[in-house]
């Protein structure tokens, strides 16, 4: 069974993988439509994915991040 977060991640990946879409225009519309809170949440998703990618093969970093997320 997938978590809600995993389902959202898969949906985002699917949407962003559509090469027919202009990502610059998506950013433009997002900036004009989204609240500041939604923008900050998107930044959090991006930062988390960068950190995960950078430490992908580091088990200690992986567990440190899981513990940190549990404290937030």
C-alpha positions as CSV (number, residue, x, y, z in Angstrom):
1,X,0.0,0.0,0.0
2,X,1.4,3.4,-1.0
3,X,1.4,6.4,1.3
4,X,-0.4,9.6,0.3
5,X,3.0,11.2,-0.1
6,X,4.2,8.5,-2.5
7,X,1.0,8.9,-4.5
8,X,1.6,12.7,-4.8
9,X,5.2,12.2,-5.7
10,X,4.2,9.8,-8.5
11,X,1.6,12.2,-9.8
12,X,4.1,15.1,-9.8
13,X,6.6,12.9,-11.6
14,X,4.1,11.9,-14.2
15,X,3.0,15.5,-14.8
16,X,6.5,16.9,-15.0
17,X,7.6,14.1,-17.3
18,X,5.2,15.2,-20.0
19,X,7.5,16.8,-22.6
20,X,4.6,18.5,-24.3
21,X,4.3,20.9,-21.4
22,X,6.3,24.1,-21.1
23,X,7.9,24.1,-17.6
24,X,8.6,27.8,-17.8
25,X,4.9,28.5,-18.3
26,X,4.0,26.1,-15.5
27,X,6.3,28.1,-13.2
28,X,4.6,31.4,-14.4
29,X,1.1,30.1,-13.7
30,X,2.2,28.6,-10.4
31,X,3.7,31.9,-9.2
32,X,0.5,33.7,-10.2
33,X,-2.0,31.2,-8.8
34,X,-0.4,29.6,-5.8
35,X,-0.3,31.0,-2.3
36,X,2.9,31.8,-0.6
37,X,2.4,28.7,1.6
38,X,2.1,26.4,-1.5
39,X,5.3,28.0,-2.9
40,X,7.1,27.3,0.4
41,X,5.9,23.7,0.4
42,X,7.1,23.2,-3.1
43,X,10.5,24.5,-2.1
44,X,10.5,22.0,0.8
45,X,9.8,19.1,-1.7
46,X,12.6,20.3,-3.9
47,X,15.1,20.6,-1.0
48,X,14.1,17.2,0.3
49,X,14.6,15.5,-3.1
50,X,18.0,17.2,-3.5
51,X,19.2,16.0,-0.1
52,X,17.9,12.5,-0.8
53,X,19.6,12.4,-4.2
54,X,22.9,13.6,-2.7
55,X,22.9,11.0,0.0
56,X,21.3,8.2,-1.9
57,X,23.9,5.6,-1.2
58,X,24.8,6.8,2.3
59,X,22.9,4.7,4.8
60,X,23.9,6.8,7.8
61,X,22.6,10.0,6.1
62,X,19.4,8.1,5.2
63,X,18.7,7.2,8.8
64,X,19.6,10.7,10.1
65,X,17.1,12.2,7.7
66,X,14.4,9.8,8.8
67,X,15.0,10.7,12.4
68,X,15.0,14.5,11.5
69,X,11.7,14.2,9.6
70,X,10.2,12.4,12.6
71,X,11.0,15.4,14.8
72,X,9.4,18.0,12.5
